[in-house]
């Protein structure tokens, strides 16, 4: 999300696809890799959101991944997945990774655009537009 902010002055945007190389051996792994791609035009996604989800540190990545995959299969354009705190952010990214795997047979793929916002309580929220 910070890199996206830096690229904004150049009119560029950034999308990411998560990978967890050690996932097959250890589903609890936090070792992640992000494949990043710059886009020539800035993407405005807030008005394109069809579904909003909130992920907590207690959310089950498999369940969230199923909801994300279902949204994609329904042909909805953008799901906004929000998380506060490091564990919730990790679970969100892992959920997007799993949703990508669930959608392989459907020949669908996902990426996300990260963005910071503030909650009503003044806390920082990480939003993932999938």
C-alpha positions in Angstrom: 0.0 0.0 0.0 2.9 2.3 0.7 4.5 1.6 -2.6 1.2 2.3 -4.3 1.2 5.7 -2.6 4.7 6.5 -4.0 3.7 5.5 -7.5 0.5 7.7 -7.5 2.5 10.8 -8.4 3.7 9.0 -11.6 0.1 7.9 -12.4 1.1 4.2 -11.9 -0.7 1.6 -9.9 0.4 -1.7 -8.4 -1.3 -5.1 -8.2 -0.1 -8.1 -6.3 -0.6 -11.8 -6.3 0.5 -13.7 -3.1 2.4 -17.0 -3.0 3.2 -19.1 0.1 6.1 -21.4 -1.1 6.1 -23.5 2.1 2.3 -23.9 2.3 2.3 -27.6 1.3 4.6 -28.5 4.1 3.3 -26.1 6.7 -0.1 -24.5 6.4 0.7 -22.1 9.3 3.6 -20.6 7.5 4.0 -16.8 7.4 6.6 -17.0 4.7 5.0 -15.2 1.8 6.0 -13.8 -1.6 4.2 -11.2 -3.5 4.4 -11.0 -7.3 4.0 -7.3 -8.1 3.0 -5.8 -11.3 2.9 -2.1 -12.2 -0.1 -0.8 -14.2 0.0 2.3 -16.4 -3.3 3.7 -15.1 -4.3 4.4 -11.6 -7.2 2.1 -10.6 -10.1 3.6 -8.7 -11.9 0.6 -7.1 -14.0 2.0 -4.2 -17.0 2.5 -6.6 -16.7 -1.0 -8.1 -17.0 -2.9 -4.9 -19.7 -5.6 -5.1 -18.9 -7.4 -1.8 -17.3 -6.3 1.5 -15.7 -8.7 3.9 -13.9 -8.2 7.2 -11.1 -10.5 8.4 -10.0 -10.7 12.0 -7.1 -12.5 13.6 -9.5 -15.4 14.3 -10.9 -15.8 10.8 -10.3 -19.1 9.1 -8.3 -18.5 5.8 -10.1 -21.5 4.1 -13.5 -20.0 4.9 -12.6 -16.5 3.7 -11.0 -18.0 0.6 -14.2 -19.9 -0.1 -16.2 -16.6 0.1 -13.7 -14.8 -2.1 -13.7 -17.6 -4.7 -17.5 -17.7 -4.6 -17.7 -14.0 -5.3 -15.3 -14.4 -8.3 -17.4 -17.3 -9.7 -20.5 -15.2 -9.5 -18.8 -12.8 -11.8 -18.7 -9.9 -9.3 -16.0 -7.4 -10.1 -14.4 -6.5 -6.9 -14.5 -7.8 -3.3 -13.1 -5.4 -0.6 -11.5 -7.4 2.1 -10.6 -5.3 5.2 -8.2 -6.3 8.0 -6.8 -4.6 11.1 -3.6 -5.9 12.7 -0.8 -8.1 11.5 -2.5 -11.5 12.1 -5.6 -10.3 10.3 -3.6 -9.0 7.3 -1.6 -12.3 7.1 -4.9 -14.3 7.2 -6.3 -12.0 4.4 -3.3 -12.5 2.2 -3.3 -16.3 2.8 -7.1 -16.3 2.0 -6.4 -14.6 -1.3 -3.7 -17.2 -2.0 -6.0 -20.1 -1.3 -8.9 -18.5 -3.3 -6.5 -18.4 -6.3 -5.9 -22.1 -5.8 -9.6 -22.8 -5.5 -10.3 -21.0 -8.8 -7.6 -22.7 -10.9 -10.0 -25.4 -12.2 -12.4 -22.5 -13.2 -9.5 -20.9 -15.1 -9.9 -17.7 -13.1 -7.1 -15.9 -11.4 -7.1 -13.2 -8.7 -4.9 -10.3 -7.8 -5.3 -7.6 -5.2 -4.7 -3.9 -4.9 -3.8 -2.8 -1.3 -4.9 0.5 0.3 -4.9 2.0 3.7 -7.9 3.7 5.3 -8.9 4.8 8.8 -11.7 3.1 10.9 -14.3 5.1 12.7 -12.2 4.7 15.8 -9.1 6.3 14.1 -7.3 2.9 13.6 -5.5 2.0 10.4 -7.3 -0.5 8.2 -5.7 -2.4 5.4 -8.1 -2.9 2.5 -7.5 -5.5 -0.2 -9.4 -4.9 -3.4 -9.6 -8.4 -5.0 
